[in-house]
Every structure is written in C-alpha cells, then in structure tokens.
Amino acid sequence: MVATVNGSSHPAATEEYKFLIYGKTGWIGGLLGKLCADQGISYEYGAGRLENRAQLQEDIARVKPTHVFNAAGVTGRPNVDWCESHKVETIRANVIGTLTLADVCKQHNLLLVNYATGCIFEYDDAHPLGTGIGFKEEDTPNFHGSYYSKTKAMVEELLKEFDNVCTLRVRMPITGDLTTPRNFITKITRYEKVVNIPNSMTILDELLPISIEMAKRNLHGIWNFTNPGVVSHNEILEMYKKYVDPSFTYKNFTLEEQAKVIVAARSNNELDASKLHNEFPEMLSIKDSLIKYVFEPNKKVNTF
C-alpha cells in the first residue's frame, strides 16, 4: 500500500506507531518527518509551544501518539553567540520548555526522545585530546563556555530523573545535503578560517533512522549520539577537496585567535560512543560514515 503525502508517494502508514514531533520548522524536525513518511510511520507535528503546558496537553489529546520526539529548542541565530544576549529566551525554550514536555509525557506514560547536545564537554586531563578516551554517558559536563551549553547541561541533569526520556547527545551534525547552512560541513567551508581539532560528530543520515529504532525499542536514559571515533576540521576539508572541489582552499587559526572573533567559547571533545555501538553494531565510524553518506553521494571528482 502507498499513501500520498504532499504529492509524493510513500509507504502506507503503519497503525503500530504514531509519532508526535516538536520542531517542525527546525532542521532535525524536518528531517524526522521526512524519515517517518519514507518509512510509512504515521506522524504529526506538535502545534503547541513547549513552555505552554495546556497546549502540549491539547497536542497529545489530538494526536494520541505512541512516542514523542523533541527536536525543538533554541540554538541561536546565526549561532550560539545569540544566546549570550538572549538568556531568558534560551532558558524558556531549552530548560522550561524541555522539562514541561518531559513532565507532560511522563503523566501520559509516553517515551520522549529528546535531541540534546554533546557540546557540554571539553578535553581535560582525564580525557586528553588524541588519546581516544572519550566522555561517557555518566560523566558530569565540564564545559561552561557558552550560555547555550550551560542551559543544555542544566536540563540534562534534571532529565535524568525522568525514566521516560531518551536523551540523545548530538554533536556537530552533518548530512549529505551540502546546501543547508545548518550542516557542519557547509558551515566550515564558508568560514574564512577554521580551527583544526578532532571532535566527535553526528552523521544524521545514518543516526536519525537509528533514533527512530531506539524509540521503537523504548530505550531511555542518556546516549552519546555520535559516530564512533573523531575527525578534525582539516580532515573533513581535505575530503571535501578530494571528492567535491579540488580548487577549495582553507586557512587555520588557533583557539586563541578564534576567541577574538566569537562571543561564546566553543566545545571540543570526544564522546565515547560504545554504548550506542553495542546497541547498533552496524553503525559506521565517523570517517567511514562521512565517506558513505556525504562524500560519495556528492562526488564530483574522479578520485582514482
């Protein structure tokens, strides 16, 4: 059976699941809806504001979901520096809103899959750069350089008490669509200069379908939601040159130089993805996933 959604043909929706998704106008929220349509999963977007409890109750009564996904929140436009001068708005969305949604879902015995961030850690003496020792799910956030990250760490700590929440720590998200400005690769190809630091990252083309499967398995708790391993800015840009544009050039600068042109500090870390990899052993390493989902589909150069 095939259903037509917005003029496109998709597998008919299965009656087993009904997803309620928050974040319709956001990048990840939009991708989630498309994935549900492609997989034949019935879904609707939430109409309520996260901080408005009555509106969330209305959404749940109307949609009658089996699972709820939260891809809404404030990251700042054009970047997290915005949050430094809009702290109340950031709290309202990232703390009050997320907690309200988690609590309403708890009252209705619903699993909430919450797309959070892993930008709440930075390399330290116990997790030195280049050693492969990553931060684990149970580690306490140690990065407080941006107000955005502060609010995300606050809410993660409080969400630990909700046994109906699956917290996914996303980092530097990437897709094969190199035209979207939210894509980490698109961002760094447009920067005048980049730092060159290995980081854990999330290939959404591979991991967003995994998050849907996590909901179906009713998994909860905190998960480092990144591909195993790390990749540096320069390594990504060298792949970009190799596969997409051989004429592309870039320049590096140090963290100290970067600090002069940004308001809030940026997180650099490695997350230990072994918990997720044990649940989904087919998951690719970050570099293999980059090649398969990003650079091979965008290949414009004969690399042989």
N, C-alpha and C positions, 0 to 999 in steps of 0.2 A: 504494500500500500504506500501511496505517496501523497503528501499534503503540500499544498501550495502556500508559501509564506512570502509576502511582499513580491509576488510574481515569480519566485524561484521554487523549484521542486525540491522537496526534502522527504526523507522517510517519514511515514505517518507517526505521530506522537504515541509513545507507549503509555499505557494507563498506570504503569507501576510507579512512576515518579512524576512529581510536579514541583518544579524549582521556582522559588521567588528570589529574584536577583535585584540587588540595590547597586546603583552605579551605571544607569543606562547611558548617560552622556559621557562616561569615562572610557578610557582605552580598554582596560581589562573587562569591564562590564559589557562593553560592546562585543568583544571577542567571545565572551562566555555565551551570550545569546546566540551568536552565530554557531558556536560549537553545539549547543543544545539543538538548534534547528537541524544541523547536519546529522546529528545522532538520533533524531526523532524523539527527543526528550521534550515533554510539554513544559513550558516556562512562561513566566510573566515578569515584567519589571515592576518593582515597587514604586508607588506614586508618592508615598509619604516621605517627609524629612526625617532623618534618623533621630534627631533630638525630640521629635514630636511623638510621644508615646501613643496617643489616640490614633494618629494617622497610621502608625505601624500596626496597631490592633485591627484597623479597618482593612489594611492590605492583607493580613493573614486571614481574616474572615472572608474576604472576597476571593482570594486565590486558593485557599485551602492547600498550602504547599506540604510536600513531604520533607523538603530541605530548604534552607535559606542560605543565600550567598551574599556576602558583603564585599563589594568592590568599590564602595563609595568612600569619600573622605577628602581631606584637603592635603595636597602636596605642595601647593603654591604655584603661581604663575608669574613669570615664566619658569621659576624654580623655587627651591625651598627657602631662598632668601626672603620671599614674600611673607613667610610665617613669622619672621623675626619682628615685623611691624604690624602683624595681624594676629596677636596671640589669643585674644578672646575667640575670634572666629575659628582658629585652629583647635582650641580646646572644645568648642561647641561640636565640631564635626568629628574630630579624631578621638575624643575622650567621652564626652557626654553622649554623642550620637551612637558610637560603637557600643558603649555599655548599655544604653537603653535598648538597642536592638538585641543584644545578647540576653538581657533580662526578659524582654517580651518573648523571645524564642524559648527561654527556659520555662516560662509559665505555660507555654503551649507544647512543651516536650518536643521541641524541634532542634535538630542539629543546625548550627550556624557555622558555615565555612567562611572564615574571615581572612581576607588577603591583607596581611600585615607587612612589616618590613624587617629585613635583617640589618638595616643601616642603624643599628643600636649598639654596635660593637666597633672597636678599633684594635689593631695589632697592639699587643703588650708583651711584657716579659714572659708571661706564661703561654702566649700564642704568638711567637715571633714570625715576622714576615719570612716566607720562603722555607719554612720548616715542615709544612703540611699538617701542623697541629691547628685544627680549626675549633671554633667555639661550638659547643654542644647546646642542645635544646635547654638543658637545665642551668646553663651559665647565666650569671647576672649581667645585664647590659652595662657596658663601661664607657660608652660614647655619649657625651652630652654636649657636643659642639654645636648642635643646631636645635632650635626650639621644636621643629618638626620631629626630630628623633626623640627629644625629651617626652613629647606627648605620646609617641608610639611606645616608648618604654614604660611609661606610666600605665597605659591601658593594657599592655601585655601582662604586666604584673597582676592587675586586678582580674583579668580574664582567666587567669589560672584557677580561680575559684569556681568557674562555671564549667561543669562537666559535660555541657552540651556544645562546647565551642572547639572548633578545629582551627588553630592559628597557624597560618602559613607565612613564614618569613621570606618574602620575595626580595631579591636584590638586583639592581641594575637591569631591569627587564629588557629582553631582546626578542624581536620576531624577524621573520624573513621579509617583512614589509619595510624596506629601507626608505620609504617616503614619509612614514609617520614621524612627527617630531618628538614623540614620547620615547621612541626606540633609542636605547643607549648608544647603539652604533651610529644612528643618524645624528645624535647629539654630538658625539666626539668628532665626527667627520666635519662638522660645521664650526667647531671651536678653533680659534686662532692658535691656541697652544693647549696641550694636554699633559697631565702628569702621567707617569708610567709606573703603575703599581699593580701587582697581581691582586685580583679580587674574585670572590665567589659571585656568580651571576645566574640569572634565571632565563632559560630559553622557553618562552611562553608556548611556542608551537608544540613543544614536547610535554611541558609540565602542566599546562592548563587542562588537557584531557585527563592527566593523572589526578588533578584536583577533583574532577567530576567523579572519577572512580573512587577516590577517597570518601566522597560524600556517600556513594552507594554502599561502601563498606562501613559507613558510620564511624569512621576514625575520628578521634578527638585529641585534644592536647596540643602542644607546640611542636611544629615541624620546621626544620630548616629546609626551605623550599627552593633549593638551588641545585644545579647540576654538580656532580662531584668534581673536585679539583678547582683550580684557579686559572685565570687568564689575565694578562696585563693589557693596558690600553694599546701599547705598541704592537703586541702580538695580534690584536684584533685589526688594527690599522694596516699591518703588513698583509694579513689575509685579505682585507679589502682591496689593497693594491694588486695582490696576486689574482683575485677572482673577478673583481669588478672594474677597477680603474687603475691601470698601471701608471698613469700620469699623476695620481694623487700624491700630495706631499703633506707632511705634518711636522710640527715643532713641539719639543718638550719644554716644560718648565718644572721647577721644584715645588714642593708643597709650600715652602716659604714664599715663593713668588706668586703661587696661586692664591694664597691668603690675602694678598694685597688687592685682588680684583673680585673677591666674593665677600659677602657679609657673614654668612654662617660657614663653619667648617664642614667638610665632607667626610663621611665614614669610609674607611678602607679596612677590609677584613677578609678572613677565610672562615666560612661556616663548614662544620663537619656534616656532610650530607649522608652519613652512613645509615641513619635511621630510615630515611626515605628510600635509600638504595636497597636496604634489606626488604622493605615492603614492595618495592618495584625494581627488581634486579635487572630488568631490561633497560633501565634508564642509562643514557649515554653520559660520558664525561663531558665537561663543558666544551673542550676543544672539538671533540667528535660531533657533539650536538650542533655547534656553530657551523661546521662544515656541511652536515646533513640538512639542517633546517634553514640556514641563512645563506651560506656562500655558494653551495652547489646550485640551489634554485635561482640565484642571482648571477650566475657565472656568465660573464661577457667576454672572458679572455680564454684562449686556449692555453691551459696550464701545463700541457705536456710538450 
